[in-house]
């Protein structure tokens, strides 16, 4: 997608309030990837992505910024917790598994795009199979009058099928017998992955048999669509495009990077923390990782690391790893005004979500402006008194206020329920003022 940095920031403003510096930095990093792909070789290979280190407490929008951008631009994106990885030789996830995760995401993304491109062909194939069950084909020796009658019946059934008139009619279809669940575990080392692949192929040989099922046509569409998709898609082309997309457009979001920082201040450091950092180095710097779909180079994968750094500091990371994240941006803590804007100015905000949920029960929920201001105020106070969890505090605060309204929704069917400042104060005043209650309830 050919968006300018300003357009990227503008898009992010709909979902994340504030954090202008972080948005600007990531927008430039993504635009530079677009620019790089248009630079002639061999210079293109020399231009490395400028990895980003985001510093800020939880709930300020670090993950949301990266995830929204990846989704908007159709890029493979994975979020991993750095604290879950262990040094080579210890039991746990190896760092290369994040690259394998990225390739799986890329395969899923590209497959979806290819399916969308041949959607009409897949639908035609599915409809053809269903109509063949409704109107079995005539033998070659059939008379002309029988053929004319067949064509007429076929066209009538096709029209009814496309209109959805036959959705609840039952038919008997044949589908592949699934005798196993595909084993895909990107956490295992490559030799184990190969063993799993062999096991899948061996078990796959048992799947050749077809089984008959009597299902409604609307369900038959789903079952037959999967098979039609498999037969029509070019899996080799998908694999090539997915690896290319992962290598040149992939984003790996390394959360909790501060948890593997081995600072001198803490005497009880886990000895494997420095080992995890050393294992991360070649991946972030650029290396080749073997996956079940082929070799993947990480030279041009964009790495975005994030952490609160309350206990440790970015300088506690290994100097070599620090050097791999040249762009640093600090995200601000959210004040009362920012939280108010999150509730009023963002697309699909929490208040809109709650309104939509209660509309299902035929209850119209209304929030007046003073109540929204009160939500923001109590959230900031709770963050200051207990642990600062940023915008996530809004979830607990709002849930506490409308808990009874939601519970008694059946009694208020067909009515409008208004949430005002008085109700918010009634529900939250005692809890927020009492430090012990705030710790456990909010």
C-alpha positions as CSV (number, residue, x, y, z in Angstrom):
1,X,0.0,0.0,0.0
2,X,1.6,3.3,-1.1
3,X,0.8,5.5,1.9
4,X,2.9,8.5,2.9
5,X,4.1,8.8,6.5
6,X,1.5,11.5,7.1
7,X,-1.3,9.2,5.8
8,X,0.0,6.3,8.0
9,X,-0.1,8.6,11.1
10,X,-3.5,9.8,10.2
11,X,-4.8,6.2,10.0
12,X,-3.3,5.4,13.4
13,X,-5.0,8.4,14.9
14,X,-8.3,6.6,14.5
15,X,-7.2,3.9,16.8
16,X,-4.5,5.2,19.1
17,X,-4.7,8.5,20.9
18,X,-1.5,10.6,21.3
19,X,1.9,9.0,21.0
20,X,2.8,11.2,18.0
21,X,6.6,10.4,18.2
22,X,6.0,6.7,18.2
23,X,3.6,6.9,15.3
24,X,6.0,9.1,13.3
25,X,8.9,6.7,13.9
26,X,7.0,3.6,12.9
27,X,5.4,5.3,9.9
28,X,8.9,6.3,8.6
29,X,10.2,2.8,9.2
30,X,7.4,1.3,7.1
31,X,7.7,4.0,4.4
32,X,11.4,3.3,4.1
33,X,10.6,-0.4,3.4
34,X,8.5,0.8,0.5
35,X,11.3,3.1,-0.7
36,X,13.9,0.3,-0.4
37,X,11.9,-2.0,-2.7
38,X,12.2,0.6,-5.4
39,X,15.9,1.2,-5.1
40,X,18.0,-0.6,-7.8
41,X,20.2,-3.6,-6.9
42,X,22.8,-4.1,-5.4
43,X,22.1,-1.1,-3.2
44,X,18.6,-2.6,-2.2
45,X,20.3,-5.5,-0.4
46,X,22.5,-3.1,1.5
47,X,19.7,-1.0,3.0
48,X,18.8,-2.6,6.3
49,X,15.6,-1.9,8.3
50,X,16.0,0.5,11.2
51,X,14.7,-1.6,14.1
52,X,12.7,0.2,16.8
53,X,12.8,0.1,20.6
54,X,9.6,1.4,22.2
55,X,9.8,2.4,25.9
56,X,6.6,2.8,27.9
57,X,4.4,1.3,30.5
58,X,1.7,-1.2,29.7
59,X,-1.5,-0.1,28.1
60,X,-0.2,3.1,26.4
61,X,-0.5,1.7,22.9
62,X,2.8,0.0,22.0
63,X,1.4,-3.2,20.6
64,X,-1.7,-1.6,19.1
65,X,0.3,0.8,16.9
66,X,2.4,-2.1,15.4
67,X,-0.6,-4.4,15.0
68,X,-2.9,-1.9,13.4
69,X,-0.2,-0.9,10.9
70,X,0.6,-4.5,9.9
71,X,-3.1,-5.2,9.4
72,X,-3.7,-2.1,7.3
73,X,-0.7,-2.8,5.1
74,X,-1.4,-6.5,4.7
75,X,2.0,-7.5,6.3
76,X,2.7,-10.7,8.2
77,X,2.9,-9.8,11.9
78,X,3.7,-11.7,15.0
79,X,3.9,-10.6,18.6
80,X,6.1,-12.7,20.9
81,X,7.2,-12.3,24.5
82,X,10.9,-12.1,24.9
83,X,10.6,-13.5,28.4
84,X,9.3,-16.8,27.1
85,X,12.5,-17.7,25.2
86,X,15.3,-19.6,26.9
87,X,19.0,-19.9,26.1
88,X,20.0,-22.8,23.8
89,X,20.5,-25.9,26.0
90,X,17.6,-25.0,28.3
91,X,14.1,-26.4,28.0
92,X,11.7,-23.9,26.4
93,X,11.1,-22.0,23.1
94,X,14.1,-21.4,20.9
95,X,14.4,-17.9,19.4
96,X,14.2,-19.2,15.8
97,X,10.6,-20.2,16.4
98,X,9.5,-16.5,16.1
99,X,10.6,-16.6,12.5
100,X,8.7,-19.9,11.9
101,X,5.7,-18.2,13.5
102,X,6.1,-15.3,11.1
103,X,6.2,-17.7,8.1
104,X,2.9,-19.4,9.2
105,X,1.3,-16.0,9.5
106,X,2.5,-15.1,6.1
107,X,1.2,-18.3,4.6
108,X,-2.2,-17.7,6.1
109,X,-2.2,-14.1,4.9
110,X,-1.2,-15.0,1.3
111,X,-3.6,-18.0,1.1
112,X,-6.5,-15.7,2.1
113,X,-5.6,-13.2,-0.6
114,X,-5.3,-16.0,-3.2
115,X,-8.7,-17.4,-2.1
116,X,-10.2,-14.0,-2.5
117,X,-8.8,-13.6,-6.0
118,X,-10.4,-16.9,-7.2
119,X,-13.5,-16.7,-4.9
120,X,-15.8,-16.9,-7.9
121,X,-14.1,-20.0,-9.3
122,X,-14.3,-21.7,-5.9
123,X,-18.0,-20.7,-5.6
124,X,-18.7,-22.1,-9.1
125,X,-17.0,-25.4,-8.3
126,X,-18.9,-25.7,-5.0
127,X,-22.3,-24.9,-6.7
128,X,-21.5,-27.3,-9.5
129,X,-20.9,-30.2,-7.0
130,X,-24.1,-29.4,-5.1
131,X,-26.3,-29.2,-8.2
132,X,-24.8,-32.5,-9.4
133,X,-26.2,-34.0,-6.2
134,X,-29.6,-32.4,-6.7
135,X,-29.8,-33.2,-10.4
136,X,-27.6,-36.2,-11.2
137,X,-26.1,-36.0,-14.8
138,X,-27.9,-38.0,-17.6
139,X,-26.2,-40.9,-19.3
140,X,-24.8,-40.3,-22.8
141,X,-27.6,-42.5,-24.4
142,X,-30.4,-40.2,-23.0
143,X,-33.0,-39.0,-25.6
144,X,-33.2,-35.4,-26.8
145,X,-36.4,-34.8,-24.9
146,X,-34.8,-36.1,-21.7
147,X,-31.8,-33.8,-22.2
148,X,-34.1,-30.8,-22.7
149,X,-36.0,-31.7,-19.5
150,X,-32.7,-32.1,-17.7
151,X,-31.4,-28.6,-18.8
152,X,-34.7,-27.0,-17.6
153,X,-34.6,-28.8,-14.2
154,X,-30.9,-28.0,-13.9
155,X,-31.4,-24.2,-14.5
156,X,-34.4,-24.1,-12.1
157,X,-32.3,-25.8,-9.3
158,X,-29.3,-23.5,-10.0
159,X,-31.5,-20.4,-9.7
160,X,-33.0,-21.7,-6.4
161,X,-29.6,-22.6,-5.1
162,X,-28.1,-19.2,-5.8
163,X,-31.1,-17.5,-4.2
164,X,-30.6,-19.5,-1.0
165,X,-34.0,-21.2,-1.3
166,X,-32.4,-24.6,-0.8
167,X,-30.1,-23.8,2.1
168,X,-32.0,-26.0,4.6
169,X,-32.4,-28.9,2.2
170,X,-30.3,-32.0,3.1
171,X,-28.0,-33.7,0.6
172,X,-25.5,-36.5,0.8
173,X,-21.9,-35.4,-0.1
174,X,-18.5,-37.1,-0.1
175,X,-15.6,-35.5,1.8
176,X,-12.1,-36.6,2.6
177,X,-11.8,-38.7,5.7
178,X,-9.8,-36.8,8.3
179,X,-8.0,-39.4,10.4
180,X,-5.6,-36.9,12.0
181,X,-5.1,-33.4,13.0
182,X,-2.3,-31.6,11.1
183,X,0.5,-31.2,13.6
184,X,2.2,-27.8,13.3
185,X,4.4,-26.8,16.2
186,X,6.8,-23.9,15.4
187,X,8.4,-24.2,18.8
188,X,10.2,-27.4,18.0
189,X,13.7,-27.5,16.6
190,X,14.0,-28.3,12.8
191,X,14.9,-32.0,13.1
192,X,11.8,-32.6,15.3
193,X,9.7,-30.5,12.8
194,X,10.9,-32.8,10.0
195,X,9.8,-35.8,12.0
196,X,6.4,-34.3,12.4
197,X,6.2,-33.6,8.7
198,X,7.0,-37.2,7.9
199,X,4.4,-38.4,10.4
200,X,1.8,-36.1,8.9
201,X,2.6,-37.5,5.4
202,X,2.4,-41.0,6.6
203,X,-1.0,-40.4,8.3
204,X,-2.1,-38.3,5.3
205,X,-1.9,-41.5,3.2
206,X,-4.8,-42.8,5.3
207,X,-6.9,-39.8,4.3
208,X,-7.5,-41.0,0.7
209,X,-10.8,-42.6,1.5
210,X,-13.9,-40.5,1.2
211,X,-16.8,-40.6,3.7
212,X,-20.4,-39.8,3.0
213,X,-22.2,-37.2,5.1
214,X,-25.8,-36.1,5.0
215,X,-25.8,-32.3,5.7
216,X,-27.8,-29.2,4.9
217,X,-26.7,-27.4,1.8
218,X,-25.5,-24.3,3.8
219,X,-23.1,-26.6,5.7
220,X,-22.2,-28.5,2.5
221,X,-20.9,-25.3,1.1
222,X,-18.4,-24.9,3.9
223,X,-17.2,-28.5,3.6
224,X,-16.9,-28.5,-0.1
225,X,-15.4,-25.1,-0.2
226,X,-12.3,-26.3,1.7
227,X,-11.8,-29.1,-0.8
228,X,-12.4,-26.9,-3.8
229,X,-10.0,-24.3,-2.5
230,X,-7.3,-26.9,-2.0
231,X,-7.7,-28.2,-5.6
232,X,-7.8,-24.8,-7.2
233,X,-5.0,-22.9,-5.3
234,X,-1.5,-22.9,-6.5
235,X,0.3,-24.0,-3.2
236,X,3.8,-23.6,-4.6
237,X,3.1,-20.0,-5.7
238,X,1.6,-19.3,-2.3
239,X,4.7,-20.6,-0.6
240,X,7.1,-18.5,-2.7
241,X,5.0,-15.3,-2.2
242,X,4.6,-16.0,1.5
243,X,8.4,-16.4,2.1
244,X,9.0,-13.3,0.0
245,X,6.4,-11.3,2.0
246,X,7.9,-12.5,5.3
247,X,11.4,-11.7,4.3
248,X,10.7,-8.2,2.9
249,X,7.6,-7.1,4.8
250,X,7.4,-9.2,8.0
251,X,7.2,-7.5,11.4
252,X,8.2,-9.2,14.6
253,X,7.0,-7.4,17.8
254,X,9.3,-8.4,20.7
255,X,7.4,-7.5,23.8
256,X,8.8,-7.6,27.3
257,X,12.4,-7.1,26.1
258,X,13.1,-5.5,29.5
259,X,12.5,-8.8,31.2
260,X,15.6,-10.3,29.6
261,X,17.9,-7.3,30.4
262,X,20.6,-8.4,32.7
263,X,21.4,-5.3,34.7
264,X,24.3,-5.1,37.2
265,X,22.0,-3.7,39.9
266,X,20.1,-7.0,40.3
267,X,22.3,-9.7,42.0
268,X,19.7,-12.5,41.4
269,X,19.8,-12.4,37.7
270,X,18.7,-15.5,35.7
271,X,21.9,-16.6,34.0
272,X,19.9,-17.5,30.8
273,X,18.8,-13.9,30.2
274,X,22.1,-12.9,28.7
275,X,22.1,-16.2,26.7
276,X,18.6,-15.3,25.2
277,X,20.0,-11.9,24.2
278,X,23.0,-13.6,22.5
279,X,20.6,-16.0,20.7
280,X,18.5,-13.1,19.6
281,X,21.5,-11.2,18.1
282,X,21.9,-13.2,14.9
283,X,18.2,-13.3,14.2
284,X,17.9,-9.5,14.6
285,X,21.1,-8.9,12.8
286,X,20.2,-11.1,9.9
287,X,20.5,-14.8,9.4
288,X,18.9,-17.7,7.6
289,X,16.3,-19.8,9.4
290,X,15.1,-23.2,8.1
291,X,11.4,-23.6,8.2
292,X,9.0,-26.3,6.9
293,X,8.3,-24.0,3.9
294,X,12.0,-23.3,3.0
295,X,14.8,-21.1,4.1
296,X,13.9,-17.6,5.4
297,X,16.4,-14.7,5.6
298,X,15.8,-12.3,8.5
299,X,18.0,-9.5,7.1
300,X,15.0,-7.3,6.1
301,X,12.5,-8.3,8.8
302,X,11.5,-5.3,10.9
303,X,11.9,-5.9,14.6
304,X,10.0,-3.7,17.0
305,X,11.1,-4.3,20.7
306,X,9.0,-2.9,23.5
307,X,9.3,-2.8,27.3
308,X,8.3,-0.8,30.3
309,X,11.9,-0.7,31.7
310,X,10.7,0.0,35.2
311,X,13.3,-2.1,36.9
312,X,16.0,-2.3,34.2
313,X,17.2,0.2,31.6
314,X,17.7,-0.1,27.9
315,X,21.5,0.3,28.6
316,X,21.3,-3.0,30.6
317,X,20.8,-4.9,27.3
318,X,23.9,-6.2,25.7
319,X,25.7,-3.4,23.7
320,X,25.5,-5.5,20.5
321,X,21.7,-5.9,20.9
322,X,21.2,-2.3,21.7
323,X,23.0,-1.4,18.5
324,X,20.5,-3.5,16.5
325,X,17.7,-1.1,17.7
326,X,18.9,2.3,16.5
327,X,15.5,4.0,16.7
328,X,14.2,4.6,20.2
329,X,10.9,6.2,21.1
330,X,9.4,6.8,24.5
331,X,5.6,6.6,24.9
332,X,3.9,9.0,27.3
333,X,1.7,7.8,30.2
334,X,-1.9,8.5,29.5
335,X,-3.5,11.4,31.4
336,X,-7.2,12.1,32.0
337,X,-7.7,14.0,28.7
338,X,-6.1,11.1,26.7
339,X,-8.3,8.5,28.3
340,X,-11.4,10.7,27.6
341,X,-10.3,10.9,23.9
342,X,-9.8,7.1,23.8
343,X,-13.4,6.7,24.9
344,X,-14.8,9.3,22.5
345,X,-12.5,9.7,19.5
346,X,-11.4,6.2,18.6
347,X,-13.1,3.9,16.1
348,X,-14.8,0.9,17.8
349,X,-14.2,2.5,21.2
350,X,-15.1,0.6,24.4
351,X,-18.3,2.6,24.8
352,X,-19.4,1.7,21.2
353,X,-18.7,-1.9,22.0
354,X,-20.8,-1.9,25.1
355,X,-23.7,-0.2,23.3
356,X,-23.5,-2.8,20.5
357,X,-23.5,-5.7,23.0
358,X,-26.6,-4.4,24.8
359,X,-28.4,-3.7,21.5
360,X,-28.5,-7.4,21.1
361,X,-30.7,-7.5,24.2
362,X,-32.8,-4.6,22.8
363,X,-31.5,-2.2,25.4
364,X,-30.2,1.2,24.2
365,X,-27.3,2.3,26.4
366,X,-26.4,6.0,26.6
367,X,-23.4,7.7,28.2
368,X,-23.5,11.4,29.0
369,X,-20.4,13.5,28.6
370,X,-19.9,13.9,32.4
371,X,-20.0,10.2,32.9
372,X,-17.3,9.6,30.3
373,X,-15.2,12.3,32.0
374,X,-15.7,10.5,35.3
375,X,-14.6,7.2,33.7
376,X,-11.3,8.9,32.7
377,X,-10.9,10.5,36.1
378,X,-11.4,7.4,38.1
379,X,-9.1,5.4,35.7
380,X,-6.3,7.8,36.2
381,X,-6.8,7.8,40.0
382,X,-6.8,4.0,40.1
383,X,-3.6,3.9,37.9
384,X,-1.9,6.3,40.4
385,X,-3.0,4.5,43.5
386,X,-2.3,0.9,42.4
387,X,-0.4,-0.1,39.2
388,X,-0.3,2.0,36.1
389,X,-1.9,-0.2,33.4
390,X,-2.8,2.7,31.1
391,X,-5.9,2.4,28.9
392,X,-6.6,-1.1,30.1
393,X,-7.9,0.4,33.4
394,X,-10.9,1.7,31.4
395,X,-12.1,-1.9,30.9
396,X,-12.3,-2.6,34.6
397,X,-13.8,0.8,35.5
398,X,-16.6,0.7,32.9
399,X,-17.3,-3.0,33.5
400,X,-17.8,-2.2,37.2
401,X,-20.3,0.6,36.5
402,X,-22.5,-1.2,34.0
403,X,-22.2,-4.7,35.5
404,X,-25.8,-4.5,37.0
405,X,-27.2,-3.0,33.8
406,X,-25.8,-5.8,31.8
407,X,-26.9,-8.4,34.3
408,X,-30.5,-7.2,34.3
409,X,-30.7,-6.5,30.6
410,X,-33.7,-8.8,30.1
411,X,-35.7,-6.6,32.5
412,X,-34.9,-3.4,30.5
413,X,-35.7,-4.8,27.1
414,X,-37.1,-2.1,24.8
415,X,-35.8,0.7,27.1
416,X,-33.1,3.3,27.0
417,X,-30.7,3.2,30.0
418,X,-28.6,6.3,30.7
419,X,-25.3,6.2,32.4
420,X,-24.7,9.5,34.2
421,X,-22.0,11.0,36.4
422,X,-24.1,10.1,39.6
423,X,-24.2,6.4,38.7
424,X,-20.4,6.3,38.0
425,X,-19.7,8.0,41.4
426,X,-22.0,5.7,43.2
427,X,-20.3,2.6,41.8
428,X,-16.7,3.8,42.0
429,X,-16.2,6.4,44.8
430,X,-15.9,3.9,47.7
431,X,-13.7,1.5,45.7
432,X,-11.2,4.1,44.4
433,X,-10.9,6.0,47.7
434,X,-10.2,2.8,49.6
435,X,-6.6,1.7,48.6
436,X,-7.1,-1.9,49.6
437,X,-10.4,-2.2,47.7
438,X,-8.9,-0.5,44.6
439,X,-6.0,-3.0,44.6
440,X,-8.3,-6.0,44.5
441,X,-11.3,-4.8,42.6
442,X,-9.8,-2.3,40.0
